[in-house]
């Protein structure tokens, strides 16, 4: 009986592979629909886009499974004790099992990332190289994500057959391609990427365009992240200790980004690339130090400022040489934000 069951698993695997091969256009359409979302989730949580897409294709039958079509559940995630959202009954390992139901596919993708990121059993995955899809595929199986013994091979075959690795590399700014990425707020757009070059642009409320992926400001490595991005995942991804991560960004410790922002991957410079910076409405010293890639303490020292002081809008801050006098300060009642905590 056990041998028959083993043959059944292999047969279903072959049938699944054959089905994907015969319906490659369906799979390609699925990839085109959800690749941007997978890259967005990689930036937010660190789950490789290639893995997310492969799981989505396999678990949802490229979006055509009953669970995906009726409940927007693209990853076969069951209810679990901590689930408080809508549910649906579906036959899987047993009849009538409880599965999560989502308002949209985007909610399913987000929950899949959070499910992995916040699950203790999957913690070891985030110590792996995000480019090593083979290790991630095997890690998911070892952590108990699926009962199919061939689960890693299924994911790896999909990634290689449909070149899904390119989307992980795009999210990391390490490839050349063209794509359009849309954030949860609908603000993120992307054009041509050339090894993370400045053609890959992010449109934001500030109307300043930054390259997508890793780039440099003032000869300092930096990335632009979206609100909700987990700092621990970023620190691990770029092999930076969490304490140093906050120190080089002149930030107080936090779990995740509370807004779209620049995050530096190495210590900022003592002086800026520009001679001056004109203070804009709502800008804090910390925001200026990030936009100009100059250390907060040096920015304050050059401009004869003390902690907690906010220069008035329109004041000219010196970035290379010491100012002859301190700038005019904003009235306290006009302070829209307080400066970030300085490192010790």
Secondary structure by P-SEA (a helix, b strand, c coil): caaaaaaaaaaaaaaaaaaaaaaaaaaaaaaaacaaaaaaaaaaccccaaaaaaaaaaaacccccccccccccccccccccccccbbbbbbccccbbbbbbbccaaaaaaaaaaaaaacccccccccccccaaaaaaaaaaaaccccccaaaaaaaaaaaaaccaaaaaaaaccbbbbbbbbcccccccccccccccccccccccccccccccccccccbbbbbbcccccaaaaaaaacccaaaaaaaacccccccccccccccccccccccccccccccccccaaaaaaaacccaaaaaaaacccccccccccbbbbcccccccccccccccccccccccccc
